[in-house]
């Protein structure tokens, strides 16, 4: 499998680092984001394959992140 470009969104730094570190060790390119706005900036700046978000995080309510991407 080819490496994926993945945005990891979580307001908790330890969770971002844990998930991002695991994915990076699997060979994927990881873009950590602490908020929905930061995640959207990553999505708008580059082609990404996947966005992983903490659904319960106030930092990125899933519908607003999705619709804000323009995709």
N, C-alpha and C positions, 0 to 999 in steps of 0.2 A: 504494500500500500504506500502511495506517495504521502509525504508529509502534508499536513493540513495547516492552514493559517487560522488560528483560533483566538477569539477575544474572550477573555475570562472576566466576568463582571461580578464583583462582590465588594460590599462596603467594609468587610473585615480583611485587613491585610494578611493575616495568617492563612485565611482560606484561599485568597488569591495566590499566595506563594505556594501553598501545598498543592493545589490543583494545577497551577501553572508549571510548577517544578516537575510534577509527574508527567504532564503532557510533553514538556520540553525533553525529558529523558527518553520519551518514546519517539523523539525525532521531529515533533511538531514545532511550528513557529508560534509563539504565544505572545499576545498583546494584552497585558493586564489593564483593567480599568476599575477605578474606585466608584464610578458613578455612571448613570445613564448618559450624561453629556460626554463623558470621556469615551465611553463605548461607541457612541455615535460618531465621534471624531475619528476613531480608528476605522470604522466602517466606511466613512466618507473618504478617508485618505487612501484606502487600499482595498483590494479585493480580498474578502475573507470567506472562509468555507463554513465557519461555525461560530456562533455566539453562545457561550454558556453563561447563564445568569442565575443568580440567587433569586428565585421567584418571590421570596418574602422580604427581599431587601427594599427599603425605602429609596435606596440609591438608584434603582432601576426598575420601575414598574414595567413589567414585560410589554403590555400593549403600547405604552408610550415609546419604549425603545424600538419596538418593531416598526411602528408607524412613522417614527421620526427618521428612520433610515432612508425613507423614500423608495423602498423596494417592495 
